[in-house]
């Protein structure tokens, strides 16, 4: 669960997690921005590997 950092307006992810912001450009050139998502780091690595056709992502 995200924790707020007092006096900064920033948030920190829980241990072993990351805060990810997703931006997608569709086939018509429209850009879609999604709210920040907190998820486990291994989930992000798996998603990037699927997107880029990699068997493994660096830093995993």
C-alpha positions, 0 to 999 in steps of 0.5 A, spaced: 500 500 500 502 506 498 505 511 503 505 518 503 511 522 504 509 528 509 511 535 507 512 532 499 506 530 496 510 524 494 508 517 495 512 511 496 511 503 494 510 498 499 517 493 500 518 489 494 513 493 490 513 499 485 509 505 483 507 504 475 504 510 471 502 507 464 501 511 458 498 508 451 498 511 444 493 507 440 492 506 433 489 513 432 495 517 435 491 518 441 494 518 448 491 515 454 494 516 461 492 511 467 492 513 474 499 510 478 498 503 479 502 499 485 504 492 483 509 487 485 516 488 481 516 481 479 509 482 476 512 488 472 518 484 469 513 479 467 509 484 463 515 487 460 517 481 458 511 479 454 510 486 451 517 486 448 518 478 447 523 477 452 524 471 456 527 475 461 528 482 463 534 485 466 534 486 473 530 481 475 
